[in-house]
Amino acid sequence: MKPMIFKDDIITRIKADFGSNADKAMTALNEAVEKTHYLNVDRIIRCIVFLAEGNLSDLNMYIKMAILDWRDVIFCAEYETLSEDLFPNDYKRLRDFNKTFAECTISKKFKFLGNEK
């Protein structure tokens, strides 16, 4: 399989977030797509990049999450809750990564257990 050709907005975001590690980030994403064809979707790649916030270790963690179930990265990237409950039931979609980064409402990323920063 050929390496994924990222959309311009994704490349711009990877370069902005990962800086000197942008090539490593793109390589990691391409390798994941090559091994797991269902990750070859702009929405999933945008979600992974958004959640990673420029951190290569987090990028790899979210790639693994997407390999297990791509819906998990979409949920974490696009939905948030204002509740402080351990198991809230009031999630609201704040972003739609079917759209470019510029077209999305970008705010802080979803915090889930074990990933508070």
C-alpha positions in Angstrom: 0.0 0.0 0.0 1.2 3.5 -0.8 1.9 6.0 2.0 -1.2 8.1 2.8 -1.1 11.5 1.2 -2.2 13.8 3.9 -4.5 16.7 3.2 -2.9 20.2 3.4 -4.6 21.0 6.7 -3.3 17.8 8.3 0.3 18.5 7.2 0.1 22.1 8.4 -1.2 20.9 11.8 1.5 18.2 12.1 4.3 20.7 11.3 2.8 23.2 13.8 2.3 20.8 16.6 5.3 18.5 16.2 7.9 21.0 14.9 11.2 19.2 14.4 9.5 15.9 15.0 7.0 16.4 12.2 8.7 13.9 9.9 8.6 11.3 12.7 5.0 11.9 13.3 4.1 11.6 9.6 6.2 8.4 9.4 4.4 6.9 12.4 1.0 7.8 10.9 1.9 6.4 7.5 3.2 3.1 9.0 0.0 2.7 10.9 -2.1 3.3 7.8 0.0 0.9 5.9 -0.6 -1.9 8.4 -4.2 -1.0 9.3 -6.0 0.2 6.2 -9.1 1.4 8.0 -7.1 4.2 9.5 -6.7 5.7 6.1 -9.4 8.2 6.7 -8.8 12.0 7.1 -11.2 12.2 10.1 -9.3 9.5 12.0 -5.9 11.0 11.3 -7.2 14.5 12.3 -8.5 13.1 15.6 -5.2 11.3 16.3 -3.1 14.5 15.6 -5.5 16.7 17.6 -5.3 14.4 20.7 -1.5 14.0 20.5 -1.0 17.7 20.9 2.5 17.5 19.4 3.7 14.7 21.7 5.2 11.6 19.8 4.5 9.3 22.7 0.9 10.4 22.8 0.7 10.1 19.0 1.7 6.5 19.2 -0.7 5.9 22.1 -3.6 7.3 20.0 -2.5 5.3 17.0 -2.7 2.2 19.1 -6.1 3.2 20.4 -7.4 3.8 16.8 -6.1 0.4 15.8 -8.1 -1.3 18.6 -11.2 0.7 17.8 -11.1 3.8 15.6 -14.4 5.1 17.2 -12.5 5.7 20.5 -10.3 8.4 19.0 -13.2 10.0 17.3 -15.1 10.0 20.6 -12.2 11.4 22.6 -11.4 14.1 20.0 -14.9 15.3 19.1 -16.9 14.9 22.2 -16.6 16.5 25.7 -18.6 16.8 28.9 -18.8 19.5 31.5 -19.6 17.0 34.2 -17.1 16.1 36.8 -18.8 12.7 37.3 -16.7 9.6 36.9 -19.1 8.2 34.4 -20.9 11.2 32.9 -23.8 10.8 30.5 -24.0 14.3 29.1 -21.4 14.2 26.3 -21.7 16.8 23.6 -20.1 16.9 20.2 -17.9 20.0 20.0 -15.8 19.2 16.9 -16.3 17.5 13.5 -13.0 16.3 12.1 -14.7 15.4 8.9 -14.0 19.0 8.3 -10.5 20.6 8.1 -8.8 21.8 11.3 -9.6 25.4 10.4 -13.3 24.6 10.0 -13.6 22.7 13.4 -14.3 24.3 16.7 -11.0 23.7 18.4 -10.9 23.8 22.2 -9.1 21.8 24.8 -8.9 18.1 24.2 -11.1 15.6 26.1 -9.6 14.4 29.3 -10.1 10.8 30.3 -8.8 8.7 33.1 -5.1 8.4 33.0 -4.5 11.2 30.6 -5.0 14.4 32.7 -2.4 17.0 31.9 
